[in-house]
């Protein structure tokens, strides 16, 4: 590391990430953070790459993200990645709070409405989860995983008919559905009707 232009390292980190080299991306961003420890966006990017590279524990990621939010409370990406850390560590109340904080800043992000629905589902607040996933679908109805998630919520609400309708929709969109989900939704034998990648 000879250059004093830290932007070069940040840009190179982004290129490494693009080429699926998160370890190298993490090293570059860690260098940037070492030189600029109070740069909140750099802290968040370092966490993003570190988690992808499996070199940061959730507790370490949370510590960096807490610092980023203290430094820059209106940074949406910090709440997004802290949500993921809380969700992975089975802290759905805190995950929900971060999804809400993100959506106050970026209310039309469908993926974070999905995230909010998933946290609510973990808390067994399924009516609210259904409203949240419906909001995600209203913003972007092209994502197969949105319908899969809604089907799971319908099943939690004992609504097999709507669950099955959503799973069939995923199949019509070219996705595969877990046969166990189909069986729970009442499909005969849990048979799938289409092949393709797992819904994303």
C-alpha positions as CSV (number, residue, x, y, z in Angstrom):
1,X,0.0,0.0,0.0
2,X,1.9,3.0,-1.3
3,X,-0.8,5.3,-2.6
4,X,-2.2,8.1,-0.3
5,X,-5.3,8.3,-2.5
6,X,-7.7,6.1,-0.4
7,X,-10.3,6.4,-3.1
8,X,-8.2,4.2,-5.3
9,X,-8.3,1.5,-2.6
10,X,-12.1,1.8,-2.3
11,X,-12.5,1.6,-6.0
12,X,-10.2,-1.4,-6.3
13,X,-12.2,-3.0,-3.5
14,X,-15.4,-2.5,-5.5
15,X,-13.7,-4.1,-8.5
16,X,-12.5,-7.1,-6.4
17,X,-16.1,-7.5,-5.2
18,X,-17.4,-7.4,-8.7
19,X,-15.0,-10.2,-9.6
20,X,-16.1,-12.3,-6.6
21,X,-12.9,-11.7,-4.6
22,X,-14.3,-10.5,-1.3
23,X,-11.1,-11.3,0.7
24,X,-9.1,-8.8,-1.4
25,X,-12.0,-6.3,-1.3
26,X,-12.0,-6.6,2.5
27,X,-8.3,-6.0,2.8
28,X,-8.5,-2.8,0.7
29,X,-11.4,-1.5,2.7
30,X,-9.8,-2.4,6.0
31,X,-6.8,-0.3,4.9
32,X,-9.1,2.6,4.2
33,X,-10.8,2.3,7.6
34,X,-7.4,2.1,9.3
35,X,-6.5,5.4,7.7
36,X,-10.1,6.9,8.1
37,X,-11.6,5.3,11.2
38,X,-14.5,7.8,11.3
39,X,-15.7,7.3,7.8
40,X,-19.1,5.6,8.2
41,X,-19.6,4.5,4.6
42,X,-16.1,2.9,4.6
43,X,-17.0,1.1,7.8
44,X,-20.1,-0.3,6.2
45,X,-18.3,-1.4,3.0
46,X,-15.7,-3.1,5.1
47,X,-18.4,-5.0,6.9
48,X,-20.1,-6.0,3.6
49,X,-16.9,-7.4,2.2
50,X,-15.8,-9.0,5.5
51,X,-19.1,-10.9,5.9
52,X,-18.9,-12.1,2.2
53,X,-15.3,-13.3,2.8
54,X,-16.3,-15.0,6.2
55,X,-13.5,-13.1,8.0
56,X,-15.8,-11.0,10.2
57,X,-17.9,-12.5,13.0
58,X,-21.4,-11.2,13.5
59,X,-20.3,-9.6,16.8
60,X,-17.4,-7.8,15.1
61,X,-19.8,-6.7,12.2
62,X,-22.2,-5.3,14.8
63,X,-19.5,-3.4,16.5
64,X,-18.4,-1.7,13.3
65,X,-22.0,-1.0,12.2
66,X,-22.9,0.5,15.6
67,X,-20.0,2.8,15.2
68,X,-21.0,3.7,11.6
69,X,-24.5,4.6,12.8
70,X,-23.2,6.7,15.7
71,X,-21.1,8.6,13.1
72,X,-23.8,8.9,10.5
73,X,-27.3,8.1,11.8
74,X,-28.9,8.7,8.4
75,X,-26.9,6.1,6.5
76,X,-29.3,3.5,5.1
77,X,-26.7,0.9,4.2
78,X,-25.6,0.7,7.9
79,X,-29.1,-0.2,9.0
80,X,-29.4,-2.8,6.2
81,X,-26.3,-4.7,7.1
82,X,-27.0,-4.4,10.9
83,X,-30.4,-5.8,10.2
84,X,-28.7,-8.8,8.5
85,X,-26.4,-9.3,11.5
86,X,-29.3,-9.2,13.9
87,X,-31.4,-11.5,11.8
88,X,-28.6,-14.1,11.5
89,X,-28.1,-14.0,15.3
90,X,-31.8,-14.6,16.0
91,X,-32.5,-11.1,17.3
92,X,-35.7,-10.3,15.3
93,X,-36.8,-7.4,17.5
94,X,-33.6,-5.5,16.8
95,X,-33.7,-6.6,13.1
96,X,-37.2,-5.2,12.8
97,X,-36.1,-1.9,14.3
98,X,-33.4,-1.6,11.8
99,X,-35.7,-2.5,8.9
100,X,-38.0,0.3,10.1
101,X,-35.1,2.7,10.4
102,X,-33.9,2.0,6.9
103,X,-37.5,2.4,5.5
104,X,-37.8,5.8,7.1
105,X,-34.9,6.8,4.9
106,X,-35.7,4.8,1.8
107,X,-39.4,4.0,2.0
108,X,-39.7,2.5,-1.5
109,X,-37.1,-0.2,-1.2
110,X,-38.9,-3.5,-1.8
111,X,-36.2,-5.7,-0.5
112,X,-36.3,-4.0,2.9
113,X,-40.1,-4.4,3.1
114,X,-39.3,-8.1,2.5
115,X,-36.8,-8.0,5.3
116,X,-39.3,-6.3,7.6
117,X,-41.8,-9.1,6.8
118,X,-39.3,-11.8,7.6
119,X,-38.5,-10.2,11.0
120,X,-42.2,-9.9,11.8
121,X,-42.7,-13.5,10.8
122,X,-40.0,-14.6,13.3
123,X,-41.9,-12.7,15.9
124,X,-45.1,-14.5,15.0
125,X,-46.7,-11.2,14.0
126,X,-48.0,-12.7,10.8
127,X,-50.8,-10.3,10.0
128,X,-48.2,-7.5,10.0
129,X,-45.8,-9.6,8.1
130,X,-48.4,-10.1,5.4
131,X,-49.0,-6.4,5.1
132,X,-45.2,-5.9,4.8
133,X,-44.7,-8.5,2.1
134,X,-47.7,-7.1,0.2
135,X,-46.0,-3.7,0.3
136,X,-42.8,-5.3,-1.2
137,X,-44.8,-7.0,-4.0
138,X,-46.7,-3.7,-4.7
139,X,-43.3,-2.1,-5.2
140,X,-41.8,-4.9,-7.3
141,X,-44.0,-7.8,-8.4
142,X,-41.2,-9.5,-10.4
143,X,-39.3,-11.2,-7.6
144,X,-40.1,-14.8,-7.1
145,X,-38.8,-14.9,-3.6
146,X,-41.4,-12.3,-2.6
147,X,-44.2,-14.7,-3.5
148,X,-42.4,-17.7,-1.8
149,X,-42.1,-15.6,1.4
150,X,-45.8,-14.6,1.2
151,X,-46.8,-18.2,0.8
152,X,-44.9,-19.0,4.0
153,X,-46.8,-16.3,5.8
154,X,-50.1,-17.5,4.4
155,X,-49.3,-20.9,5.7
156,X,-48.6,-19.4,9.1
157,X,-52.0,-17.8,8.9
158,X,-53.6,-21.2,7.9
159,X,-54.5,-19.8,4.5
160,X,-53.6,-22.8,2.3
161,X,-55.5,-21.5,-0.7
162,X,-53.6,-18.3,-1.1
163,X,-50.3,-20.0,-0.2
164,X,-50.8,-22.5,-3.0
165,X,-51.7,-19.7,-5.4
166,X,-48.4,-17.9,-4.6
167,X,-46.4,-21.1,-5.0
168,X,-48.0,-21.8,-8.3
169,X,-47.2,-18.3,-9.4
170,X,-43.5,-18.9,-8.5
171,X,-43.6,-21.9,-10.7
172,X,-45.2,-20.0,-13.6
173,X,-42.4,-17.5,-13.2
174,X,-39.8,-20.2,-13.9
175,X,-38.8,-21.0,-10.3
176,X,-38.7,-24.3,-8.4
177,X,-40.6,-24.7,-5.1
178,X,-39.8,-26.9,-2.2
179,X,-42.1,-29.9,-2.4
180,X,-42.7,-29.7,1.3
181,X,-44.1,-26.2,1.0
182,X,-46.4,-27.4,-1.8
183,X,-47.6,-30.3,0.4
184,X,-48.3,-27.9,3.3
185,X,-50.3,-25.7,0.9
186,X,-52.4,-28.7,-0.1
187,X,-50.9,-29.6,-3.5
188,X,-51.5,-33.2,-4.4
189,X,-48.2,-35.1,-3.6
190,X,-46.3,-31.8,-3.4
191,X,-45.5,-32.1,-7.1
192,X,-43.7,-29.2,-8.9
193,X,-44.8,-28.0,-12.3
194,X,-41.7,-26.2,-13.5
195,X,-37.9,-26.5,-13.3
196,X,-35.4,-23.7,-12.9
197,X,-33.4,-22.0,-10.3
198,X,-34.6,-21.7,-6.7
199,X,-36.7,-18.5,-6.5
200,X,-34.5,-15.5,-5.6
